[in-house]
């Protein structure tokens, strides 16, 4: 039974590698940036900064 639990815990870790893992991180960042961009004066600047950070996370070689 312990081997089965270990297998169930390790399987998602193997599936969440590379591109999928970075998308799990960057999609909420981009969504937050889109919501912030609605603010009149500083919204676009904040959105651009968040989008740039998300691009850097996407480029991480995992």
HELIX and SHEET records of a PDB file:
HELIX    1   1 UNK A    2  UNK A   15  1                                  14    
HELIX    2   2 UNK A   19  UNK A   36  1                                  18    
HELIX    3   3 UNK A   43  UNK A   58  1                                  16    
END                                                                             
